[in-house]
């Protein structure tokens, strides 16, 4: 009897993780800091393709909402720090805050960068990562 593959998860962090894996990213979904209780953090090693940091690698963290892909993650956690901290909300350089308190480790930042065109996108991991790629153009 042939093994039956289980279908890909339809919603939430598991759906984003499955989509990221399908794009070739190794996803660490097992180590969510206690400070994010009730949320699941997905981490990937991200080879930076664009901007002044092109060719470098960083760790990115995403919190997928429970209704993903109906809603997108609100932004990205980045390690090591790549931008100056700037709580001003003016993009592309604002909305960058220190996230050390979340991870208990120096060098983490949170970039508040919602995907403004999510409703018009394919609403999947590929659309989310296209958004992430665009963010690095301005680093």
C-alpha positions as CSV (number, residue, x, y, z in Angstrom):
1,X,0.0,0.0,0.0
2,X,1.4,3.4,-1.0
3,X,2.0,6.0,1.7
4,X,-0.5,8.9,1.6
5,X,0.9,12.3,2.0
6,X,-0.9,14.6,4.4
7,X,-2.2,17.8,2.8
8,X,-0.3,21.0,3.5
9,X,-1.7,23.0,6.4
10,X,-4.3,25.5,5.4
11,X,-4.0,28.2,8.0
12,X,-1.8,29.8,10.6
13,X,1.9,29.4,11.3
14,X,2.0,25.9,10.0
15,X,0.7,27.1,6.6
16,X,3.5,29.8,6.4
17,X,6.1,27.3,7.5
18,X,5.0,24.8,4.9
19,X,5.1,27.5,2.2
20,X,8.6,28.7,3.3
21,X,9.9,25.1,3.2
22,X,8.4,24.7,-0.3
23,X,10.4,27.8,-1.3
24,X,13.6,26.0,-0.1
25,X,14.0,27.7,3.4
26,X,14.9,25.6,6.4
27,X,12.4,26.7,9.0
28,X,13.0,26.6,12.7
29,X,9.6,26.5,14.3
30,X,10.6,24.9,17.6
31,X,12.2,27.7,19.6
32,X,9.7,30.4,20.3
33,X,10.8,32.8,23.1
34,X,8.6,32.8,26.2
35,X,8.0,36.5,25.7
36,X,6.0,35.6,22.6
37,X,3.7,33.3,24.5
38,X,0.6,32.4,22.5
39,X,2.4,33.1,19.2
40,X,4.7,30.9,17.2
41,X,7.9,32.3,15.8
42,X,9.2,30.9,12.6
43,X,13.0,31.6,11.9
44,X,14.9,31.2,8.7
45,X,18.4,31.9,7.6
46,X,18.1,34.5,4.9
47,X,20.7,35.1,2.2
48,X,20.3,38.8,1.5
49,X,20.0,39.4,-2.3
50,X,19.5,43.1,-2.5
51,X,20.8,46.4,-1.1
52,X,24.1,47.2,0.6
53,X,24.1,43.9,2.6
54,X,23.7,41.7,-0.6
55,X,25.7,38.6,-0.2
56,X,25.4,38.5,3.6
57,X,23.2,36.1,5.6
58,X,20.9,37.0,8.5
59,X,18.3,35.3,10.6
60,X,14.7,36.4,10.1
61,X,11.8,35.7,12.3
62,X,8.1,35.9,11.4
63,X,5.0,35.6,13.5
64,X,2.2,34.3,11.3
65,X,-1.2,35.3,12.5
66,X,-3.6,32.4,13.2
67,X,-5.6,33.2,10.1
68,X,-2.6,33.3,7.7
69,X,-2.9,33.5,4.7
70,X,-6.0,35.7,5.1
71,X,-3.7,38.1,7.1
72,X,0.0,38.5,6.7
73,X,2.7,38.8,9.4
74,X,3.0,42.4,10.6
75,X,6.7,42.7,10.1
76,X,10.0,40.9,10.5
77,X,12.5,40.2,13.3
78,X,16.1,40.6,12.1
79,X,19.4,39.3,13.5
80,X,22.0,40.8,13.5
81,X,21.0,44.4,13.6
82,X,21.2,45.9,10.1
83,X,19.5,49.3,10.5
84,X,19.8,52.1,12.9
85,X,17.0,52.1,15.5
86,X,14.3,54.6,14.5
87,X,10.9,54.5,16.1
88,X,9.6,57.2,13.8
89,X,7.0,55.5,11.6
90,X,8.2,57.1,8.3
91,X,9.4,54.5,5.9
92,X,11.7,53.3,4.6
93,X,14.0,54.0,7.6
94,X,11.5,54.3,10.4
95,X,9.7,51.6,12.4
96,X,12.9,49.8,13.5
97,X,12.9,48.9,17.2
98,X,15.2,46.9,19.5
99,X,13.9,43.3,20.1
100,X,16.6,42.2,22.6
101,X,13.9,42.0,25.3
102,X,12.0,39.4,23.3
103,X,14.9,37.1,22.4
104,X,17.2,37.7,25.5
105,X,20.0,38.2,23.0
106,X,21.6,41.3,21.7
107,X,21.3,42.3,18.1
108,X,17.7,41.5,17.4
109,X,15.5,44.2,15.7
110,X,11.9,44.3,14.8
111,X,11.1,46.0,11.5
112,X,7.4,47.1,11.5
113,X,6.8,46.4,7.8
114,X,3.2,45.2,7.1
115,X,2.6,44.0,3.5
116,X,0.3,46.9,2.4
117,X,-0.8,45.1,-0.8
118,X,-1.5,41.7,0.9
119,X,-5.2,41.7,-0.1
120,X,-4.2,42.0,-3.8
121,X,-1.3,39.5,-3.6
122,X,-1.4,35.7,-3.9
123,X,-1.6,35.6,-0.1
124,X,1.0,32.9,0.4
125,X,4.6,32.4,1.5
126,X,5.9,33.4,-2.0
127,X,4.1,36.7,-1.8
128,X,5.4,37.3,1.8
129,X,9.0,36.6,0.8
130,X,8.7,38.9,-2.3
131,X,7.7,41.6,0.2
132,X,10.7,40.7,2.4
133,X,13.1,40.9,-0.6
134,X,11.8,44.4,-1.3
135,X,12.5,45.5,2.3
136,X,16.2,44.7,1.9
137,X,16.6,47.1,-1.1
138,X,16.6,50.0,1.4
139,X,19.1,48.5,3.8
